[in-house]
Amino acid sequence: MTRAISLREVSKSYGRGVRAVDRFSLDIAPGEFVVLLGPSGCGKSTVLRMIAGLEGITSGELLLDGEYANDLAPGDRKMAMVFQNFALYSMMTSRENIGFPLRYESPGQDPGPRIAETARALGIEDLLDRYPGQLSGGERQRVAMGRAISRHPSAFLMDEPLSSLDAKLRSYLRAEIARLTRDMGVTTVYVTHDQAEAMSLGDRVAVMRNGVLQQVGTPHEAYHLPRNVFVAAFIGTPRINLLRAVVHAPLGGGMWIDLGTQRLSIPEPLSRDHQMLRIQQGQPVIVGLRPEALRIGRLNTIRPGEVVLTGVVQHLEYQGHETLVHLNIGARPAVMPELESPRPPAARQRSHAMSRAGSTVRLRQLVQKATARVHGQEQETAFEHPAPRVGNEPPATRGGDLVLRTGADLRLNMGQQVPILVDLAYLYVFDHVGNRISPAPQQTSNLAP
């Protein structure tokens, strides 16, 4: 029998006032597949461990099938966990690893039939007599999943089970997990920091940040109607373009969003969605534009609802089926440090240009320093002077990147100036603290799937 799981204002605190999870509430229906998504350290694994009984709950309630379960022993919760590190017994064969929990769950019964049934479901019949050391990473993870499945649990708890595998194997096992959980109809809570896994697996996605639940909804809702700028930035590849801006809506009519050196003019009559922006008159906002809301085209191809910006091509990422175009439009990007991965190629291009401008000076200084060190006369001169800037533009006003998708056959050149057509139907605006102002919830049905 599958299990309903409810968390009511659940918190977890450690010593010195460290709160890993703060008032987390979530109801999971029997048979539902829910993904806990967020960056490393956001508390998603702690939530999973509290459900399993491996972590105590500081405050709040955990209900299993409507019954209070805060103090229920892990073994009595009838849940099965699948970990990131496989957690197999190295001295046991795959057959023995899969059957190990059955020896304690059903003593005196032959585990053979259930082991064979599990192996068939996972396609690992030929691996049953091998030891973990004789298996690849993907094979070991399937055996670990088999050990969980063989118990016929009331719920699966999966803690980043695919993160240590290569991309091709992750994609394959993702499909296997989706198939198995759907066929078995077992309630599943799946933890990951990979938004592609979350979007492809979950019936619903629960996005976390710093121990706090940010949004719960279907993958479609999380992508198209993010509650705040964090959710918008965390879900989607390439990441949504986030730009700092100011709304201007004078009483005399008209509305535009000032991006710095350019503006987004909102055509009249204003839609119900765009009318919501009037209350932000003169206020700083964050504009969000997903790459698919932008296209490069001639001015005579403008469609209804589109407005024009101008950008300079900085970098091209050829993906085979499409090209990602990085452009500079003279705007200020809204940076979220916790989401910043290594700098994108366009930023590396600029950094490379800047370092190349000062490479001769730096090389000379390094040689001088190395020579002085050899002769025992080391001097602190190597990096006293900064490398020359590229161009005359001050660093503070240099614009951020805008990324859009285009067809693989479009030919563009570095430094080329191009018109960017912006579809205002997919314009996201967030207030200065990051909460979404538009689009309004009524717009959901108009957004592309």
C-alpha positions in Angstrom: 0.0 0.0 0.0 1.4 3.4 -1.0 1.8 6.1 1.7 0.7 9.7 2.0 3.3 12.0 3.5 2.6 15.3 5.1 5.0 17.7 6.6 3.5 20.5 8.7 5.7 23.5 9.6 8.7 21.2 10.0 12.0 22.7 11.1 15.5 21.3 11.8 18.0 23.1 13.9 21.6 22.2 14.9 23.9 23.6 17.5 24.7 27.3 17.7 21.3 28.3 16.2 22.0 26.8 12.7 18.6 26.2 11.1 18.9 23.7 8.1 15.2 23.6 7.4 12.7 26.4 8.4 8.9 25.8 8.7 8.7 23.4 5.7 5.2 22.3 4.8 4.3 19.9 2.0 1.5 17.3 1.4 2.4 14.3 -0.9 -0.4 12.2 -2.1 -0.2 8.4 -2.3 1.6 7.3 -5.5 2.8 10.8 -6.2 6.4 11.5 -7.4 7.7 14.7 -5.8 11.1 16.2 -6.4 12.9 18.3 -3.8 15.1 20.7 -5.9 17.6 23.3 -4.9 21.3 24.1 -4.7 23.7 22.2 -2.5 23.2 23.0 1.2 19.6 24.2 0.8 18.2 21.6 3.2 16.6 19.2 0.7 18.5 16.1 1.9 17.7 17.0 5.5 14.0 17.0 4.7 14.4 13.6 3.1 16.2 12.2 6.2 13.5 13.6 8.5 10.9 11.7 6.5 13.0 8.6 6.8 13.6 9.0 10.5 17.3 9.4 10.1 17.2 12.9 11.5 15.1 14.1 14.4 12.5 16.9 13.9 13.2 20.0 15.9 9.6 21.4 15.6 6.6 20.7 13.5 4.8 17.5 12.5 5.4 14.6 10.2 2.2 12.6 9.3 2.2 9.3 7.5 -1.2 8.3 6.3 -2.6 11.0 8.6 -0.9 9.5 11.7 1.7 11.4 13.8 5.1 9.9 13.0 7.8 12.2 14.5 8.9 9.5 16.9 8.3 6.5 14.7 11.4 4.3 14.3 12.9 4.3 10.8 12.3 0.5 10.4 8.6 1.0 11.2 8.0 3.5 8.5 8.3 0.9 5.7 10.2 3.2 3.4 13.2 2.3 1.2 16.1 4.7 0.6 18.4 4.9 -2.5 21.6 6.8 -1.8 24.1 8.6 -4.0 27.0 6.4 -3.0 25.2 3.0 -3.8 25.8 1.7 -0.2 26.3 -1.9 -1.2 28.0 -4.6 0.9 31.3 -5.3 -0.9 31.5 -8.9 0.4 28.1 -9.8 -0.9 27.0 -10.6 -4.4 24.3 -8.6 -6.1 21.8 -11.4 -5.3 22.8 -11.2 -1.6 22.7 -7.4 -1.6 19.1 -7.4 -3.0 17.9 -10.1 -0.7 19.6 -8.8 2.5 16.6 -6.7 3.7 14.3 -9.6 3.0 16.1 -11.8 5.5 14.9 -9.5 8.3 11.6 -8.4 6.8 10.4 -12.0 6.1 12.5 -14.4 8.1 12.1 -18.1 7.1 10.8 -17.2 3.6 12.7 -17.9 0.4 13.8 -14.5 -1.0 14.6 -16.1 -4.4 11.3 -15.3 -6.2 11.3 -11.6 -5.1 15.0 -11.3 -6.0 14.3 -12.8 -9.5 11.3 -10.5 -10.0 13.3 -7.4 -9.0 16.2 -8.4 -11.3 13.9 -8.8 -14.3 12.3 -5.4 -13.7 15.8 -3.8 -13.7 17.3 -6.0 -16.4 20.2 -7.2 -14.1 19.6 -11.0 -14.2 23.1 -11.5 -15.5 24.7 -9.5 -12.7 23.2 -11.4 -9.7 26.3 -13.5 -9.0 28.8 -10.6 -9.3 30.3 -8.6 -6.5 30.1 -4.8 -6.4 33.8 -4.5 -7.3 33.0 -6.2 -10.6 30.2 -3.8 -11.6 30.2 -0.4 -13.2 28.8 2.6 -11.5 25.5 2.3 -13.3 25.2 -1.4 -12.6 25.9 -0.8 -8.9 23.2 1.8 -8.8 20.7 -0.5 -10.3 21.6 -3.2 -7.8 21.1 -0.6 -5.0 17.7 0.3 -6.5 16.9 -3.4 -6.6 17.6 -3.8 -2.9 15.1 -1.0 -2.3 12.5 -2.3 -4.7 12.6 -5.9 -3.5 11.1 -4.8 -0.1 7.8 -3.6 -1.8 8.0 -0.4 0.3 5.2 2.0 0.9 7.5 4.9 -0.3 10.8 5.4 -2.0 13.2 8.1 -0.7 16.0 8.8 -3.3 18.9 11.1 -2.3 20.6 12.2 -5.6 20.9 8.6 -6.8 22.3 9.6 -10.2 24.7 12.5 -9.4 27.9 10.4 -9.5 27.1 8.9 -12.9 28.1 10.2 -16.4 25.5 12.1 -18.4 24.5 9.3 -20.8 23.9 6.8 -18.0 22.0 9.4 -15.9 19.6 9.9 -18.8 19.1 6.1 -19.2 18.5 5.5 -15.5 16.3 8.5 -15.2 14.0 6.9 -17.7 14.2 3.6 -15.8 13.3 5.3 -12.5 10.3 7.0 -14.1 9.1 3.7 -15.6 9.6 1.7 -12.4 7.9 4.1 -10.0 5.0 4.6 -12.5 4.5 0.9 -12.8 4.7 0.3 -9.1 2.6 3.3 -8.2 4.8 3.9 -5.1 5.0 7.3 -3.4 8.4 8.7 -4.2 10.4 11.7 -2.8 13.4 12.4 -5.0 16.2 14.8 -4.0 18.4 16.5 -6.7 20.1 19.7 -7.6 19.7 18.9 -11.3 16.7 20.8 -12.7 16.7 18.6 -15.8 16.0 15.5 -13.6 13.4 17.4 -11.6 11.5 18.6 -14.7 11.5 15.2 -16.4 10.7 13.0 -13.4 8.4 14.9 -11.0 4.7 15.1 -10.9 5.4 18.2 -8.8 8.6 20.0 -8.0 9.4 21.6 -4.6 12.1 24.3 -4.9 14.1 25.1 -1.8 16.5 27.9 -0.9 18.4 28.3 2.4 16.1 25.8 4.1 12.9 27.5 3.0 10.4 26.2 0.5 10.1 28.6 -2.3 7.5 27.1 -4.6 5.6 23.8 -5.2 4.0 23.0 -8.5 4.0 21.0 -11.6 7.2 21.3 -13.8 5.1 23.5 -16.2 4.1 25.9 -13.4 7.6 26.1 -12.0 9.0 27.0 -15.4 6.3 29.3 -16.7 5.1 30.9 -13.5 8.0 31.1 -11.1 6.9 32.7 -7.8 10.2 34.6 -7.4 13.4 35.4 -9.2 15.3 32.5 -7.5 12.9 29.9 -8.9 13.0 31.6 -12.3 16.8 31.5 -12.3 17.2 28.0 -11.0 14.9 26.3 -13.5 15.7 26.5 -17.2 18.7 25.9 -19.5 20.1 28.2 -20.6 19.3 30.3 -17.5 16.8 33.0 -17.8 18.2 36.5 -18.6 17.8 38.7 -15.5 18.4 42.4 -16.0 18.1 45.4 -13.6 15.6 48.0 -14.8 13.3 50.8 -13.8 9.6 51.0 -14.7 8.3 54.4 -16.1 4.5 54.8 -16.3 3.7 58.5 -16.3 0.1 59.6 -15.8 0.0 61.1 -19.3 0.1 57.6 -20.8 2.6 55.2 -22.1 4.8 52.8 -20.3 8.4 51.6 -20.7 11.0 49.7 -18.8 14.4 51.4 -18.7 17.2 48.9 -19.1 20.0 51.5 -19.0 21.1 52.4 -22.5 17.9 50.9 -24.0 14.2 50.6 -23.1 11.4 48.1 -23.6 8.4 50.1 -24.7 5.1 48.5 -23.7 2.5 49.1 -26.5 -1.0 50.4 -25.7 -3.6 49.4 -24.9 -1.9 47.8 -22.0 -2.8 44.2 -21.3 -4.2 43.3 -17.8 -0.9 41.8 -17.1 1.1 44.9 -18.0 -1.2 47.2 -16.2 0.0 45.6 -12.9 3.4 47.3 -13.6 1.9 50.8 -13.1 2.3 50.5 -9.3 6.1 50.1 -9.8 6.4 53.6 -11.4 9.9 54.8 -10.8 10.8 51.7 -8.8 13.8 49.4 -9.5 12.7 46.0 -10.8 14.3 42.9 -12.3 13.3 41.9 -15.8 13.4 38.2 -16.8 13.5 37.1 -20.4 14.0 33.4 -21.3 16.1 32.7 -24.4 13.0 31.4 -26.3 11.3 34.8 -25.8 13.9 36.4 -28.0 14.8 36.1 -31.6 17.0 37.8 -34.2 15.1 39.1 -37.2 14.7 41.9 -39.6 12.6 44.9 -38.6 10.0 44.1 -41.3 9.3 40.8 -39.6 8.1 42.1 -36.3 5.1 40.2 -35.0 2.2 41.6 -32.9 3.4 42.0 -29.3 7.1 42.2 -30.1 9.4 45.2 -29.4 12.9 45.8 -30.6 16.3 46.0 -28.8 19.7 46.2 -30.3 22.6 43.9 -29.3 26.2 43.2 -30.2 27.2 39.6 -30.7 29.8 38.6 -28.1 29.9 34.8 -28.4 28.3 31.9 -30.3 27.7 28.5 -28.8 27.0 25.9 -31.5 24.8 23.1 -30.1 24.2 21.2 -33.4 20.4 21.6 -33.5 20.6 25.2 -32.4 23.0 28.0 -31.6 23.1 30.0 -28.3 23.9 33.7 -29.0 25.4 35.8 -26.3 24.8 39.5 -26.8 25.6 42.8 -25.1 22.7 45.2 -24.9 24.2 47.7 -22.4 22.1 46.5 -19.4 23.1 45.6 -15.9 22.7 41.9 -15.1 21.0 40.9 -11.9 23.5 38.5 -10.3 22.6 35.8 -7.8 25.9 34.6 -6.3 24.5 31.3 -5.0 23.5 30.3 -8.6 26.7 31.5 -10.3 28.6 28.6 -11.8 31.9 29.1 -13.7 31.6 32.1 -16.0 29.8 31.5 -19.3 31.8 31.4 -22.5 31.0 35.0 -23.3 32.5 36.2 -20.1 35.5 34.0 -20.7 35.9 35.7 -24.1 36.0 39.1 -22.5 38.3 38.0 -19.8 40.6 36.5 -22.4 40.6 39.7 -24.3 41.5 41.7 -21.2 44.2 39.4 -20.1 45.7 39.3 -23.7 45.9 43.1 -23.6 48.1 43.0 -20.5 49.9 39.7 -21.3 53.2 41.3 -22.5 53.5 43.4 -19.3 52.7 40.5 -17.0 55.0 38.1 -18.8 57.9 40.6 -18.5 57.1 41.1 -14.8 57.0 37.4 -14.1 60.4 36.9 -15.9 61.9 39.7 -13.9 60.6 38.3 -10.6 61.8 34.8 -11.4 65.2 36.2 -12.4 65.5 38.2 -9.2 64.5 35.2 -7.1 67.3 33.1 -8.7 69.8 35.8 -7.8 68.4 36.2 -4.3 67.1 39.7 -5.0 63.3 39.0 -5.1 61.2 42.2 -5.5 57.5 42.6 -5.1 56.8 44.0 -8.6 55.0 41.2 -10.4 51.4 42.4 -10.1 51.6 45.9 -8.8 50.0 47.4 -11.9 46.6 46.3 -13.2 46.3 45.1 -16.8 45.0 47.7 -19.2 41.3 47.9 -19.8 39.8 47.0 -23.2 38.2 50.0 -24.8 37.3 53.3 -23.2 34.2 52.2 -21.4 34.5 52.2 -17.6 34.0 48.7 -16.1 31.0 49.8 -14.1 28.9 50.6 -17.2 29.9 47.6 -19.3 26.7 45.7 -20.1 25.8 42.2 -19.2 25.0 39.2 -21.4 21.7 38.4 -23.0 21.4 34.8 -24.3 18.9 33.7 -27.0 18.3 30.6 -29.0 18.4 30.6 -32.8 18.6 28.1 -35.6 21.9 26.4 -36.3 22.0 27.7 -39.8 21.9 31.4 -38.9 25.3 33.0 -39.7 26.5 35.7 -37.3 29.9 37.4 -36.7 31.6 38.4 -33.5 31.0 42.1 -32.9 28.0 42.2 -35.3 25.1 44.5 -34.3 21.8 42.8 -34.7 18.1 43.6 -33.9 16.6 41.6 -31.1 12.8 41.0 -31.2 11.4 40.6 -27.7 8.0 38.9 -27.3 6.3 40.8 -24.4 3.9 37.9 -23.8 6.9 36.2 -22.1 8.2 39.2 -20.2 8.7 38.5 -16.5 9.0 41.4 -14.0 10.1 40.9 -10.4 10.1 43.6 -7.7 13.2 44.8 -5.9 13.0 41.9 -3.4 12.6 39.3 -6.1 8.8 38.5 -6.0 7.1 38.1 -9.3 4.8 41.0 -10.4 4.0 39.6 -13.9 2.9 37.6 -15.7 -0.3 37.2 -13.7 -1.6 33.7 -12.9 -4.4 34.2 -15.5 -1.7 34.1 -18.2 -0.9 30.4 -17.5 -3.1 29.1 -20.3 -1.4 31.4 -22.8 2.1 30.2 -22.1 3.7 27.6 -24.4 4.0 24.1 -22.9 
